[in-house]
Amino acid sequence: MKVLKAMLVALTAAALAATALLLLCQAKNAPHYVRIYDAGDN
């Protein structure tokens, strides 16, 4: 049972680390503004 708990803790920590890494990479590569319309293309 202790082995299963240790595996659960390790896998949870790995999943949290992977999620944080992906979110940081996404935030770094995201545009800093959202273009809703082009003012000059009428």
C-alpha positions in Angstrom: 0.0 0.0 0.0 2.9 2.4 0.8 4.3 1.7 -2.7 1.0 2.7 -4.3 0.8 5.9 -2.3 4.3 6.8 -3.2 3.6 6.1 -6.9 0.5 8.3 -6.7 2.4 11.1 -5.1 5.2 10.9 -7.7 2.8 10.7 -10.7 0.7 13.6 -9.3 3.8 15.7 -8.9 5.0 14.8 -12.4 1.5 15.8 -13.8 1.6 19.1 -11.9 5.1 19.9 -13.2 4.1 19.0 -16.8 1.0 21.1 -16.6 2.9 24.1 -15.2 5.6 23.7 -17.9 3.0 23.6 -20.7 1.2 26.7 -19.3 4.4 28.6 -19.0 5.4 27.7 -22.6 2.0 28.7 -23.8 2.0 32.0 -22.0 5.5 32.8 -23.3 4.5 32.2 -26.9 1.1 33.8 -26.8 0.5 37.1 -28.5 0.2 40.0 -26.1 -3.0 41.4 -27.7 -6.0 40.0 -29.5 -6.8 41.6 -32.8 -10.6 41.9 -33.1 -10.7 43.9 -36.4 -8.5 45.7 -38.9 -9.2 49.4 -38.9 -7.8 49.9 -42.4 -9.4 47.1 -44.4 -12.9 48.4 -45.3 
